[in-house]
Amino acid sequence: MSGMINHAILQDALNLPTGERAELALRLVESLDGEPSEDVEAAWAAEVRDRVQALRQGEASTRPSADVFRDARRRLAARR
């Protein structure tokens, strides 16, 4: 079956409820990434700390995700 999709497995996956399909998709994508490197993990941890600190010090602000996604959809639609 090398290089070919097993259509029975694919159909079973497509018939899963939305949440389970999302979980399956996430796990499949994660399986492609391999093991995270310690350097990458440390860099992300530092980034999170910096962002939290910026928020606490009033140097950054947040926006509701609904607004962010709405704006992103508008930008994408304008490109078409």
N, C-alpha and C positions, 0 to 999 in steps of 0.2 A: 504494500500500500504506500510505498515511498513516493512522496510528491503528490499524492492524490488524497482528496478529502473523502473520508468515509461518509457517504451521504445519509446513511441511517443514523449515525451519531449526530451529524449536522441537523437533521430533521428533529431528532429528539431534543437537541439543545434549543432549537428555534421554538419548540412547543412549550418550553419552560415558562413560568410566570416571569414578568418583567424583572423583578428583584433578583430572582435566581439567575436569569440570563446576564444581568449586570455583574453579579458576583462571579459567574463563570468567565465572562469577558475579562474582568480584572485579573483573575488568577491566570488566565492564559497569557495576557500581556506581561504580567509579572514574571511568568516562567521564561519569557524571552530575554528579560533583562539580566538574568544570572544573579549572583550574589552581590549585594551592594558593597562597594569598597568602604573601608573605614574612613578614608579621606573625604569621600563624598558625604558620608553620614555626618562627619564632624563639620564639614562646610555648611550643610543644611541646618545643623543644630546652632551654629554661630549666626546664621542668617535669621533664624527664628528668634534667637535672643536679641539680636539687633533690632528687629522689627517690633518686638514687644516693648523694648526699652524706648524706641522712638514714639510708640503710641502712648506710653505712660508719661513721657516728658512733653507730650503735646506737639511733637515734631512731625507727626503723621496723623492721618485721619482714616476713618473707614467709610465705606458706602454699603448700602444694602445690596445683597447679591442680585436681587430682582432688577435694580437700576443698572448694575454692571452688565448683566445679560441682555437687558433691553437695548442698551447702547451698543453692545457688540453686535446684536442682530441687525440693528439699523445700519451700522458700518458695513457689515457684510452685504446687506441688501443694496446699499448704495454702490457697491463694486460690480454688481451684476449688470 
